[in-house]
Amino acid sequence: MPELKETYADPQIHQRWEDVYRGNRRLDRLTDAILARALARVGLTGDALFLDAGCGIGAHTRRIAGHGHRCVGVDISPHVLRQAVRQSSSVRAGRICYAASALERLPFDRATFDVVHCRGVLMHIPDWGKALDNLCEVVKPGGCIIIIENNDRSLFARALLAARAVAGGRAHSRMVRTPGGVEFWSQENGRPFVVRMANIGELIRRLGANGFEARGRFGTSVLDVERIRAGWPRAAVIGLNHAAFAMGLPAGLCKGNVVIGRRRA
């Protein structure tokens, strides 16, 4: 399967993601709360070594370091890693470093990291299974992996699929059903681009095949902020996602899902 390296090396796609997911204080607070809850489920004690897989400009890498851990950020795009290095210059020396690599062929030794964190990244990788296998391989025995993906059984996913059925052939992307979830293929500046709503059950099964046992699963959001860019509708969506997270809405109903696995010793 293609790695889509040229797609994700394009600075424009990263700028679009930054415009959507950064710069809103309330959304940042929700992101902080999601990471804090995941770390609490992992149950870390003391200094730990993290891998932030698909780190982009290093926003989550810096969050992890802010919790007192060391973190290696890895991304396929050298351009975005240069931004990550600049934005991380104020972080205490030795807490953060970066490496350029596709997740399908990581440059790290087996059992290197205490925790792997991968948020919203597998959904853009055609061969997500190979990428997940590689991430599992670099976790130490007794260590954990934190995966955050969209859920293809959520209320949002069901509504989206129903809307596409009504639209018929007028949709702007090509939908493909796979064992790993529902994929939507389109073009970004003339290059192939994929977004997947994951089959969470298959993701958990794959973790089990790699020697991981379930540590926890929880929902993060119910609606997609990317579809509403500004104004009071965006604020309302962020508020609704905050409320769903705070109430602990069942993960099966939620669009965003956190899955945590611990590698058997």
N, C-alpha and C positions, 0 to 999 in steps of 0.2 A: 504494500500500500504506500502511496506517496506521503512524505512528511509535511508537505505544503510549506517548506522553508521559505520560498520566495514570498508567499502570502504573508507570513508572520514577520518577515524581515522588513516589510513596508512600514515606514514611520506613521503613515496616515491611519492605519488600523489601530495602532497603539494610542494615537492621539484621540481617536474616537472613543476608545474604551475609557481613557482618562476623563474625557468630557462627561461621560455617562456616570462613571462610578466614583469620581473624586470631586472634592470641592464643596460637598454638601455636608454640613456639620452633623445633621441628624442621621444621614446615611452613614457617615463615619462612625458615629456612636453605635449604630447597629452592628457595623462590621467589627468594632472593638468588642462588643458584647458576645458576638458569635465566636470569636477567637477565644475569649476568656472562658466561655462555657465549654468549648472543645478541650482546652488545656486542663480544665478542672476534671473532665471525664478521663483524660489521659492519666492524671494523678502524678505529675512529675514532682520530684523532690530534688532541689539543688540545680546546678548548672547542667544543661543538656545541649547536645549538638543536633540542630535541625537542618533539614534540607527543605527549602521553599521551592517547589517544583513549578516551573512556569511563572517566575517571579515578576516578570514585567519590570516596572520601574522600581521595584523593591518596597512597595508600600507595606505588604504583609511581612516581608523580611524584617523591616524596621519595627513593626509591631511585635514580632516574636522577640527581637533583641530587647525591646522595651520591657518584656517580662523577665529579663535577666538571663536569657539563653544566648548561645552562639548560633549563628545561622549562615548557611551557604545558600545563596540564591542562584538558580540556574534557569536560563532561558535560551531559546533558539535564536533570538535576535541580538546581534552585537550592538545595533543602534540603541535599543532600549536598555541594554546593560550599561552603556556609557552614561545614560541618564541616571540609572540606579546608583552607579558609583558616585556621581556628583551629588545626588540627593542624600546619600548615606555618609557623606564626608564628616558630618558632625557627630556621628555615632562613635562611641568609644572604640579606639583601635583594638582590633582582635576579635570584635563581636560579630562582624559581618564581612563576608567576601563573596565574590560572584564568579560564575563560570558560564561559558557559552556552550550549549549542547542541546540537541533534541532529546526528549525523554525516551525515545525509542532506542537510544544508544548512549547511555550515561557513562561518564568517564570515571566513576567512583568504584572503589573496591566493594566487595560484598561486606555486609554487616558493618557499615561505616557510621550510620546515623542512629541516634536515639529515637528521633521522630521525623517522619516525612509529612509535610503539609502541602496539599495540592488543591487549590481552590479554583474552580471554574476553568480548568485547563484541559482535562481529558475530553471534555465535550467538543473541543476543536481539533482533536487528533484522530485521523481516520483509523489507525491501528491502535486504538485505546488499550486493548488487551495487552499488547506487547509493552506499551509504556507503563501500564500498571504492574506487570510482572517485574520490570526493571526497578520500579520504585520499591516494590516489596523486597527485592533482593538486597538493596542497600540498607535495610533496616536491621539493627542488631537483634539477636534473640531477646525477647522480653520487651523490645521497643514497640512503638506504635506508628500507625499511619492514619492521617486525617484526610479524608476525601470529601470535597464539597461539589455536588453536581445537581443538575436539574432532574426532577423526578417525572418519568413519563406516565405515571399513574395519578398524578396530582389533579386537583380540580382545574387548575390553570391549563394543564396539558389537555384535558378532556374538552375544555371550552375551545382551545385553539384548534384542535383537530376537528371539532364540530364546525367551526367557522370555515376552515379550509374545505370541508366537504360541501358546505353551502356555496363557497366561492367557485368550486369546480376548477377549471383550468386557468383561472385568473390569478392564482397565487404566484408570488415572485420567486419562489424557490422550489426545488424538486425534493419531494419527500420520499425517503426510503426507510422501510421498516427492517430492522436488523435484530439479532439476538441481544445486542447490547443496548438497544433502545431505538428511538425514532430520530432519524437524521434528516436535516434540512440543508441541501446543497444549493449554493448560489455563487455569485462572482463578486470579488472585491478588486476593483481596478483591473479587471480582466483576468484575475487569477481565481482558482477554485477555493471555496471557503465553506466550512461545515460547522453546524451547530447541532449538538445531539442532546435530546432529553433522554437521560439514562434509564435503563432497566435496573433499578436499584437492587432487585433480587439477584440479577446476574452479576452485578458488581460485587455484591457480598459473597456470592458463590465463588467468584474468581479470587477474592481475598482468601477464602477458605482453602482453595486449591494451592495457594502459595504459603500455607501454614499459619494463617492468621485466624484468630477467634474474635467474635464480635465483642466490642467493648462498649458500643453505644450507637444510637442513631437519633437525630432530632431534626426538626424542621427549622428553616431560617426565614422563609418568606412565602407569600401566597401569590404575589403578582410580580411582573417583570418591569423593573424601573427603566430598562433600556427602551421600551416602547413609548415611554412618555418622557420627553426631554426637559420640559420646563413648566413653570406656572403652578397654579394651585392643584391641577390634576396630579402632577408629579409629587407635590407635597403630600397629597392625600394617599397616594400609593405607598410612599415611604412610611407614612403614619400607620397605614393598615398593616404593613409588614412588621413594623415595630410591635403593634398590638398582638399579632399572631405569634411572634417570637416570645413576647413576654408571657402570654397565656399558655405557652407550651402546646400549641395546636398539634395534633398527631402528625407525625412525619409523612404518613401515607397521603394526607390531604395537601401537604405543602409542596410548592414548586421547588424550592431549594432544600436540599437534604445534606446533612453532615453525617458521614459514616466513619466510625472509628474502629480500627482493628488492632489487636495486639499480637505480635509474632510469638508463637509458642517457643519456650525456651528449649 
